[in-house]
C-alpha cells in the first residue's frame, strides 16, 4: 500500500513540475500579472463608459491570450510554430468581439465597434505580455487609452 501512495505522490509532483525553478515561476507570474493588469486598465475604461464588455472581460481576454502563447513557449515550441497560435488568437477573438457589436435596426446605427476593437487590442496586448514583451504591451495599452479616452472628446 505504501508503494501505491509513493506512486501517487510522484505522479502529483511530476504533474505540477512545470514551474520547478523560481526563475520560471517568476516569469510566468510577471507575464500573467501584466496581461491581467493591462487588460484591466482598458476594461475599466470601457466599463466606466457604460459599455457591455468591461473590466472582467478585458482582463480574461488578455490573460487568455497570454496563456495561449506562454504555455507553448514553456513547452519549447519553436517561435515559427507559435505564429500559428497567434493566427488562431487573432481570428478567434473576432468571434468574441462580434458579440459586442449590435445593429440598431430602427435607427440604422451600429454600436459596439469600438468595444469589439478594444477586445481585439487587449488580445494583442495579452500576447505581447505572454511573450515577455511587457514594455511593448505597456506602450500599446497607453496608446489604446489615448484612442479611447482622449480621441473620444473629438467626436
N, CA and C of each residue as an Amber inpcrd file, in Angstrom:
protein
   465
   0.8200000  -1.1950000   0.0000000   0.0000000   0.0000000   0.0000000
   0.8670000   1.2640000   0.0000000   2.0200000   1.1700000   0.6710000
   2.9350000   2.3120000   0.7250000   3.4670000   2.6540000  -0.6700000
   3.7300000   1.6300000  -1.4970000   4.1860000   1.8540000  -2.8690000
   3.1360000   2.6060000  -3.6810000   1.8790000   2.2980000  -3.4190000
   0.7850000   2.9720000  -4.1240000   0.8240000   4.4710000  -3.8540000
   0.9310000   4.8620000  -2.5840000   0.9170000   6.2850000  -2.2320000
   2.1840000   6.9970000  -2.7010000   3.2990000   6.2940000  -2.7030000
   4.5300000   6.8790000  -3.2530000   4.3590000   7.1530000  -4.7450000
   3.7100000   6.2390000  -5.4470000   3.4340000   6.4310000  -6.8670000
   2.5010000   7.6120000  -7.1090000   1.4880000   7.7470000  -6.2530000
   0.5500000   8.8700000  -6.3680000   1.2940000  10.1850000  -6.1440000
   2.1150000  10.2550000  -5.1050000   2.8760000  11.4720000  -4.8150000
   3.8600000  11.8000000  -5.9420000   4.4990000  10.7840000  -6.4910000
   5.4340000  11.0080000  -7.6010000   4.6870000  11.5510000  -8.8200000
   3.5110000  11.0140000  -9.0860000   2.7060000  11.4990000 -10.2180000
   2.2810000  12.9430000  -9.9930000   1.8610000  13.2720000  -8.7750000
   1.4570000  14.6470000  -8.4660000   2.6280000  15.6170000  -8.6040000
   3.8000000  15.1960000  -8.1150000   4.9870000  16.0390000  -8.2540000
   5.3050000  16.3150000  -9.7240000   5.2210000  15.2950000 -10.5470000
   5.5410000  15.4870000 -11.9640000   4.4710000  16.3200000 -12.6730000
   3.2260000  16.1970000 -12.2540000   2.1450000  16.9780000 -12.8640000
   2.2780000  18.4680000 -12.5610000   2.8000000  18.8080000 -11.4070000
   2.9280000  20.2100000 -11.0050000   4.3730000  20.7070000 -11.0960000
   5.1720000  20.0720000 -11.9310000   6.5840000  20.4180000 -12.0340000
   6.8920000  21.3820000 -13.1740000   5.8640000  21.9550000 -13.7990000
   6.1380000  22.8360000 -14.9350000   6.7670000  24.1530000 -14.4930000
   6.6550000  24.5010000 -13.2370000   7.3070000  25.7060000 -12.7050000
   8.2620000  25.3140000 -11.5820000   9.1910000  24.4470000 -11.9280000
  10.0820000  23.8710000 -10.9240000  11.0690000  24.8690000 -10.3350000
  11.5550000  25.8110000 -11.1400000  12.5500000  26.7400000 -10.6080000
  11.9320000  28.1290000 -10.4000000  12.4740000  28.8800000  -9.4500000
  11.9220000  30.2030000  -9.1250000  11.9490000  31.1890000 -10.2900000
  12.9580000  31.0830000 -11.1460000  13.0540000  31.9970000 -12.2910000
  11.8690000  31.8090000 -13.2380000  11.5600000  30.5720000 -13.5510000
  10.4350000  30.2690000 -14.4390000   9.1090000  30.6800000 -13.8020000
   8.9420000  30.4050000 -12.5280000   7.7050000  30.7770000 -11.8260000
   7.5260000  32.2950000 -11.8080000   8.6010000  33.0140000 -11.5790000
   8.5390000  34.4810000 -11.5750000   8.1760000  35.0010000 -12.9530000
   8.7660000  34.4290000 -13.9780000   8.4840000  34.8450000 -15.3510000
   6.9890000  34.6750000 -15.6670000   6.4310000  33.5250000 -15.3370000
   5.0090000  33.2680000 -15.5960000   4.1470000  34.2290000 -14.7860000
   4.4790000  34.4180000 -13.5380000   3.7120000  35.3140000 -12.6670000
   3.7250000  36.7460000 -13.1940000   4.8930000  37.2300000 -13.6070000
   5.0050000  38.5940000 -14.1240000   4.2170000  38.7460000 -15.4230000
   4.3490000  37.8130000 -16.3210000   3.6790000  37.9220000 -17.6190000
   2.1540000  37.8740000 -17.4760000   1.6580000  36.9420000 -16.6700000
   0.2030000  36.8560000 -16.4870000  -0.3320000  38.0550000 -15.7130000
   0.4210000  38.5240000 -14.7330000   0.0020000  39.6960000 -13.9720000
  -0.0540000  40.9280000 -14.8630000   0.9670000  41.1010000 -15.6940000
   0.9730000  42.2380000 -16.6160000  -0.2110000  42.1660000 -17.5740000
  -0.4670000  41.0050000 -18.1320000  -1.5990000  40.8550000 -19.0520000
  -2.8970000  41.1950000 -18.3320000  -3.0640000  40.6780000 -17.1300000
  -4.2810000  40.9300000 -16.3650000  -4.4470000  42.4130000 -16.0410000
  -3.3890000  43.0480000 -15.5720000  -3.4700000  44.4620000 -15.1870000
  -3.7010000  45.3670000 -16.3930000  -2.9730000  45.1290000 -17.4700000
  -3.1280000  45.9780000 -18.6480000  -4.4980000  45.7880000 -19.2850000
  -4.9560000  44.5480000 -19.3550000  -6.3130000  44.3030000 -19.8390000
  -7.3430000  44.9470000 -18.9300000  -7.0750000  44.9130000 -17.6290000
  -7.9830000  45.5230000 -16.6590000  -8.0660000  47.0310000 -16.7960000
  -6.9710000  47.6600000 -17.1170000  -6.9700000  49.1200000 -17.2960000
  -7.8920000  49.5020000 -18.4500000  -7.7590000  48.7890000 -19.5470000
  -8.6140000  49.0860000 -20.7020000 -10.0570000  48.6790000 -20.4030000
 -10.2370000  47.5640000 -19.7440000 -11.5790000  47.1230000 -19.3640000
 -12.2590000  48.0970000 -18.4240000 -11.5020000  48.6780000 -17.5270000
 -12.0630000  49.6720000 -16.6050000 -12.5630000  50.8870000 -17.3800000
 -11.7990000  51.3130000 -18.3710000 -12.2210000  52.4480000 -19.1950000
 -13.5240000  52.1140000 -19.9120000 -13.6190000  50.9070000 -20.4680000
 -14.8320000  50.5030000 -21.1850000 -16.0230000  50.4100000 -20.2350000
 -15.7770000  49.8710000 -19.0570000 -16.8580000  49.7460000 -18.0690000
 -17.3070000  51.1170000 -17.5810000 -16.3570000  52.0150000 -17.3580000
 -16.6850000  53.3830000 -16.9330000 -17.5070000  54.1120000 -17.9860000
 -17.2990000  53.7510000 -19.2500000 -18.0540000  54.3620000 -20.3430000
 -19.4100000  53.6850000 -20.5380000 -19.7070000  52.6950000 -19.6960000
 -21.0040000  52.0240000 -19.7690000 -21.1240000  51.0120000 -20.8950000
 -20.0110000  50.4790000 -21.3580000 -20.0190000  49.5270000 -22.4690000
 -20.2530000  48.1080000 -21.9650000 -20.7400000  47.2500000 -22.8690000
 -21.1200000  45.8870000 -22.4950000 -19.9310000  45.0610000 -22.0070000
 -18.8270000  45.1240000 -22.7030000 -17.6350000  44.3670000 -22.3130000
 -16.7750000  45.2750000 -21.4400000 -16.5860000  44.8780000 -20.2040000
 -15.8780000  45.7440000 -19.2730000 -14.6450000  45.1180000 -18.6630000
 -14.4640000  45.3920000 -17.4020000 -13.2580000  45.0310000 -16.6630000
 -12.9400000  43.5380000 -16.7520000 -13.8480000  42.7000000 -16.3190000
 -13.5670000  41.2660000 -16.2670000 -13.3430000  40.6700000 -17.6490000
 -14.1450000  41.0700000 -18.6140000 -13.9960000  40.5400000 -19.9680000
 -12.6160000  40.8620000 -20.5260000 -12.2070000  42.1130000 -20.3990000
 -10.9070000  42.5180000 -20.9410000  -9.7540000  41.8450000 -20.1950000
  -9.8940000  41.6920000 -18.8940000  -8.8470000  41.0100000 -18.1250000
  -8.7100000  39.5550000 -18.5710000  -9.8430000  38.8860000 -18.7390000
  -9.8070000  37.4770000 -19.1370000  -9.2790000  37.2950000 -20.5510000
  -9.6520000  38.1890000 -21.4560000  -9.1400000  38.0990000 -22.8280000
  -7.6240000  38.2780000 -22.8400000  -7.1310000  39.2530000 -22.0930000
  -5.6860000  39.4940000 -22.0450000  -4.9450000  38.3100000 -21.4370000
  -5.4530000  37.7840000 -20.3190000  -4.7950000  36.6390000 -19.6900000
  -4.8890000  35.3940000 -20.5560000  -6.0440000  35.1830000 -21.1830000
  -6.1950000  34.0250000 -22.0630000  -5.2320000  34.0760000 -23.2290000
  -5.0980000  35.2440000 -23.8220000  -4.1560000  35.4010000 -24.9400000
  -2.7270000  35.1680000 -24.4800000  -2.4070000  35.6700000 -23.2970000
  -1.0650000  35.4510000 -22.7500000  -0.8180000  33.9560000 -22.5300000
  -1.8170000  33.2610000 -22.0100000  -1.6720000  31.8240000 -21.7700000
  -1.4790000  31.0510000 -23.0670000  -2.2100000  31.4680000 -24.1210000
  -2.1090000  30.7620000 -25.4010000  -0.7120000  30.8330000 -26.0010000
   0.0700000  31.8470000 -25.6600000   1.4510000  31.8950000 -26.1640000
   2.4620000  31.4610000 -25.1110000   2.1470000  31.7060000 -23.8570000
   3.0780000  31.3760000 -22.7760000   3.2900000  29.8730000 -22.6370000
   2.2200000  29.1080000 -22.6510000   2.3370000  27.6610000 -22.4590000
   3.1140000  26.9860000 -23.5930000   2.8260000  27.2980000 -24.8730000
   3.6540000  26.6880000 -25.9240000   5.1320000  27.0770000 -25.8240000
   5.3950000  28.3290000 -25.4460000   6.7920000  28.7370000 -25.2780000
   7.4500000  27.9670000 -24.1410000   6.7180000  27.7730000 -23.0510000
   7.2310000  26.9890000 -21.9250000   7.5320000  25.5520000 -22.3480000
   6.6820000  25.0270000 -23.2100000   6.8410000  23.6390000 -23.6400000
   7.9540000  23.4750000 -24.6720000   8.5470000  24.5990000 -25.0940000
   9.6550000  24.5310000 -26.0310000   9.2470000  24.5860000 -27.4900000
   8.0210000  25.0190000 -27.7590000   7.5750000  25.1260000 -29.1520000
   8.4080000  26.1830000 -29.8570000   8.9090000  25.8830000 -31.0580000
   9.6870000  26.8760000 -31.8000000   8.8440000  28.1120000 -32.1040000
   9.4940000  29.2570000 -32.1500000   8.8020000  30.5260000 -32.3810000
   8.0350000  30.5170000 -33.7000000   8.5680000  29.8550000 -34.7160000
   7.8610000  29.7630000 -36.0010000   6.5140000  29.0690000 -35.8440000
   6.4550000  28.0630000 -34.9830000   5.2010000  27.3420000 -34.7640000
   4.2280000  28.1470000 -33.9040000   4.7560000  29.0070000 -33.0440000
   3.8940000  29.8630000 -32.2270000   3.1210000  30.8280000 -33.1270000
   3.6370000  31.1100000 -34.2980000   2.9340000  32.0120000 -35.2130000
   1.5670000  31.4570000 -35.5870000   1.4150000  30.1550000 -35.6410000
   0.1020000  29.5540000 -35.9240000  -0.8490000  29.7980000 -34.7620000
  -0.3220000  29.7630000 -33.5570000  -1.1390000  30.0680000 -32.3850000
  -1.6120000  31.5200000 -32.4590000  -0.7120000  32.4090000 -32.8350000
  -1.0590000  33.8260000 -32.9560000  -2.1420000  34.0520000 -33.9960000
  -2.0620000  33.3400000 -35.0930000  -3.0920000  33.4560000 -36.1240000
  -4.4470000  33.0240000 -35.5830000  -4.4530000  31.9690000 -34.8120000
  -5.7000000  31.4820000 -34.2200000  -6.2910000  32.4790000 -33.2400000
  -5.4400000  33.0980000 -32.4470000  -5.9160000  34.1010000 -31.4940000
  -6.5060000  35.2910000 -32.2410000  -5.7780000  35.7820000 -33.2220000
  -6.2120000  36.9790000 -33.9480000  -7.5540000  36.7700000 -34.6360000
  -7.7500000  35.6210000 -35.2190000  -9.0310000  35.3900000 -35.8910000
 -10.1040000  34.9480000 -34.9040000  -9.7500000  34.1270000 -33.9570000
 -10.7290000  33.6160000 -32.9940000 -11.3160000  34.6860000 -32.0890000
 -10.5310000  35.6630000 -31.7380000 -11.0200000  36.7100000 -30.8350000
 -12.0880000  37.5480000 -31.5300000 -12.0870000  37.5130000 -32.8560000
 -13.1130000  38.2290000 -33.6090000 -14.5180000  37.7570000 -33.2770000
 -14.6840000  36.4840000 -32.9580000 -15.9990000  35.9740000 -32.5870000
 -16.4870000  36.5960000 -31.2870000 -15.5770000  36.7690000 -30.3400000
 -15.9450000  37.4140000 -29.0850000 -16.2850000  38.8770000 -29.3230000
 -15.4730000  39.5350000 -30.1250000 -15.7290000  40.9310000 -30.4530000
 -17.0430000  41.1120000 -31.1820000 -17.3720000  40.1590000 -32.0480000
 -18.6300000  40.2490000 -32.7960000 -19.8310000  40.2520000 -31.8580000
 -19.6840000  39.5980000 -30.7290000 -20.7690000  39.5860000 -29.7500000
 -21.0140000  40.9480000 -29.1220000 -20.0400000  41.8210000 -29.1910000
 -20.1900000  43.1660000 -28.6200000 -20.8250000  44.1380000 -29.6120000
 -20.9690000  43.7130000 -30.8570000 -21.4990000  44.5970000 -31.8950000
 -23.0020000  44.3750000 -32.0370000 -23.7420000  45.4510000 -31.9440000
 -25.1940000  45.3930000 -32.0600000 -25.6300000  46.3570000 -33.1500000
 -26.4580000  45.8680000 -34.0330000 -27.0130000  46.7480000 -35.0640000
 -28.4040000  47.1770000 -34.6070000 -28.5630000  48.4630000 -34.4620000
 -29.8530000  49.0060000 -34.0610000 -30.6980000  49.1500000 -35.3200000
 -31.6070000  48.2460000 -35.5370000 -32.3530000  48.2070000 -36.7900000
 -33.2570000  49.4220000 -36.9830000 -33.8980000  49.8970000 -35.9480000
 -34.8190000  51.0270000 -36.0940000 -34.0750000  52.2880000 -36.5200000
 -32.9300000  52.5130000 -35.9200000 -32.1710000  53.7320000 -36.2120000
 -31.1330000  53.5260000 -37.3060000 -30.7740000  52.2870000 -37.5600000
 -29.7330000  52.0110000 -38.5330000 -28.3320000  52.1870000 -37.9800000
 -28.2170000  52.4740000 -36.6830000 -26.9070000  52.6590000 -36.0590000
 -26.2730000  51.3150000 -35.7290000 -24.9680000  51.3130000 -35.7390000
 -24.2190000  50.1420000 -35.2940000 -23.4600000  50.5550000 -34.0510000
 -23.6270000  49.7940000 -32.9830000 -22.9730000  50.0930000 -31.7160000
 -22.0500000  48.9430000 -31.3320000 -20.9940000  49.2640000 -30.6480000
 -20.1000000  48.2440000 -30.1200000 -18.8360000  48.0100000 -30.9230000
 -18.6490000  48.7300000 -32.0130000 -17.4450000  48.5100000 -32.8190000
 -16.1720000  48.8590000 -32.0480000 -16.2200000  49.9480000 -31.3060000
 -15.0270000  50.3430000 -30.5440000 -14.7390000  49.3460000 -29.4350000
 -15.7840000  48.8520000 -28.7810000 -15.5780000  47.8420000 -27.7430000
 -15.0240000  46.5540000 -28.3530000 -15.5470000  46.1630000 -29.5160000
 -15.0190000  44.9800000 -30.2020000 -13.5440000  45.1870000 -30.5480000
 -13.2040000  46.3840000 -31.0150000 -11.8060000  46.6800000 -31.3370000
 -10.9420000  46.6730000 -30.0780000 -11.5000000  47.1180000 -28.9540000
 -10.7200000  47.1090000 -27.7100000 -10.4770000  45.6790000 -27.2370000
 -11.4420000  44.7940000 -27.4470000 -11.2480000  43.3790000 -27.1040000
 -10.1370000  42.7880000 -27.9660000 -10.1500000  43.1120000 -29.2360000
  -9.1200000  42.6300000 -30.1580000  -7.7490000  43.1730000 -29.7450000
  -7.7050000  44.4520000 -29.3790000  -6.4560000  45.0800000 -28.9630000
  -5.9320000  44.4690000 -27.6570000  -6.8350000  44.1960000 -26.7340000
  -6.4370000  43.5900000 -25.4620000  -5.8680000  42.1940000 -25.6930000
  -6.3940000  41.4800000 -26.6700000  -5.8180000  40.1690000 -27.0050000
  -4.3750000  40.3340000 -27.4730000  -4.1260000  41.3430000 -28.2880000
  -2.7640000  41.6030000 -28.7580000  -1.8520000  42.0100000 -27.6020000
  -2.3750000  42.7970000 -26.6890000  -1.6010000  43.2020000 -25.5070000
  -1.2820000  41.9750000 -24.6570000  -2.2400000  41.0850000 -24.5130000
  -2.0070000  39.8450000 -23.7730000  -0.9460000  38.9840000 -24.4280000
  -0.9680000  38.9140000 -25.7490000   0.0610000  38.1590000 -26.4810000
   1.4390000  38.7590000 -26.2140000   1.5280000  40.0830000 -26.2930000
   2.8190000  40.7450000 -26.0510000   3.3240000  40.4430000 -24.6410000
   2.4370000  40.5430000 -23.6580000   2.8440000  40.2460000 -22.2760000
   3.2400000  38.7830000 -22.1350000   2.4740000  37.8990000 -22.7360000
   2.7560000  36.4650000 -22.6400000   4.0700000  36.0730000 -23.2840000
   4.4870000  36.8320000 -24.2790000   5.7540000  36.5370000 -24.9490000
   6.9340000  37.2650000 -24.3060000   6.6770000  37.9580000 -23.2000000
   7.7660000  38.6310000 -22.4960000   8.0810000  40.0100000 -23.0290000
   7.1590000  40.5940000 -23.7290000   7.3280000  41.9400000 -24.2910000
   6.4760000  42.9220000 -23.4910000   6.7360000  42.9650000 -22.1920000
   5.9140000  43.7690000 -21.2840000   5.9480000  45.2600000 -21.6040000
   7.0970000  45.7900000 -21.9780000   7.1690000  47.2190000 -22.2930000
   6.3580000  47.5300000 -23.5390000   6.4210000  46.6580000 -24.5320000
   5.6030000  46.8280000 -25.7340000   4.1220000  46.7770000 -25.3660000
   3.7540000  45.8610000 -24.4980000   2.3630000  45.7540000 -24.0460000
   1.9330000  47.0140000 -23.3030000   2.8180000  47.5610000 -22.4970000
   2.5100000  48.7840000 -21.7460000   2.3150000  49.9720000 -22.6960000
   3.2000000  50.1100000 -23.6640000   3.0730000  51.2040000 -24.6420000
   1.7700000  51.0610000 -25.4350000   1.4510000  49.8390000 -25.8530000
   0.2060000  49.6090000 -26.5900000  -1.0110000  49.9500000 -25.7240000
  -0.9290000  49.6460000 -24.4360000  -2.0280000  49.9900000 -23.5230000
  -2.1900000  51.4970000 -23.4320000  -1.0920000  52.2190000 -23.3110000
  -1.1700000  53.6800000 -23.2450000  -1.7470000  54.2630000 -24.5250000
  -1.3320000  53.7540000 -25.6660000  -1.8760000  54.2280000 -26.9430000
  -3.3650000  53.9040000 -27.0560000  -3.7570000  52.7300000 -26.5850000
  -5.1690000  52.3480000 -26.6190000  -6.0010000  53.2860000 -25.7550000
  -5.4990000  53.6000000 -24.5770000  -6.2030000  54.5510000 -23.7090000
  -6.2770000  55.9300000 -24.3470000  -5.2220000  56.3210000 -25.0270000
  -5.2270000  57.5990000 -25.7400000  -6.3720000  57.6340000 -26.7540000
  -6.4950000  56.5690000 -27.5220000  -7.5560000  56.4970000 -28.5250000
  -8.9330000  56.4820000 -27.8630000  -9.0900000  55.6730000 -26.8240000
 -10.4050000  55.5310000 -26.1980000 -10.8330000  56.7600000 -25.4050000
  -9.9130000  57.3700000 -24.6990000 -10.2600000  58.4760000 -23.8110000
 -10.1460000  59.8390000 -24.4840000  -8.9890000  60.1410000 -24.9980000
  -8.7350000  61.4940000 -25.4890000  -9.4130000  61.7370000 -26.8320000
  -9.3060000  60.7900000 -27.7450000  -9.9160000  60.9940000 -29.0650000
 -11.4410000  60.9590000 -28.9920000 -11.9940000  60.3930000 -27.9380000
 -13.4490000  60.3910000 -27.7180000 -13.9850000  61.8230000 -27.6660000
 -13.1880000  62.7090000 -27.1630000 -13.6020000  64.1110000 -26.9980000
 -13.6900000  64.8590000 -28.3130000 -13.1200000  64.3070000 -29.3870000
 -13.1320000  64.9700000 -30.6830000 -14.2420000  64.4750000 -31.5970000
 -15.1690000  63.7000000 -31.0580000 -16.2740000  63.1690000 -31.8570000
 -17.1980000  64.2630000 -32.3240000
